[in-house]
Amino acid sequence: MKIHQYLIVLMTAALLPILQGCEHPLKDVEVEVNTDPFAYGILLRITDEQENPVSDVTVTIGGEDAEYIYNLNGYKQFDVEKGILILGIHPLHRPTEAKPVTFTVQVSGSGYVTETVPFTITAAQYASTYAIQIHRSET
């Protein structure tokens, strides 16, 4: 029994300097948490000819930089609520002076004429609001 106690004390004494010599694995690691990752936001106000908000439409993003456009939750699901859709540009693909972000927004729906609107977002346009008016189709 005394040999077991002696071995435990000896192993603890031998391991203690080793453990104290190790640095904390997260030393000098900085984690940045950004609750608003989309520095560039685009608010779309979608209305009909009488300026009534339209929500029963489908929005499709196309064009050169379409893969970098998301909703504010970070998904590629573009649901219009009460005539409003807010889009964000992926934080690793921000526009620069030399290369703006370009894409198109296509709005379509049953009973409406499909509208396709081109957008160019420059480095100076952090937040922009645009109106898209769609017309009822003649049936």
Phi, psi and omega in degrees: 000320181292330179293320179296317179295319179297318179294320179296315179296318180295317180292322178295317179295326180284325182278334184303313178295327180293314181293323179287337180282341180284139176277158176297130185297339180257014178298135179067015176264125178247130179248122179259125178249120180245114181282352178231080185288342182265096179289335180248114181239146180232119177260124178253128176253111185254121183227167173266190184297334180265015180066022175278137179298139181244127180240340185273053181229163176252134179248129177236130179262131180224186176096183188302315185253023183302326183293347181258007182257130182225165168281175185290349175270000178087018180245165178261036176251116189249081180267134179265127178240121180054036177080009184241136172222128179247128181246154176228153178261134181310134184297340178268005180226050181285151178292150176237174178300321183277335186222095175287165177268126180236139178198171176238152175242120177253125179246124181218159178182163180297125180088003181237150173281133180293130179244135174238122185241125178278147178229141173230118181251123181264171181298335182273352184261081181288319179223129182224148177239133181227147176253134174238120179256126177248150185250148176288141179279150180274113180247000000 
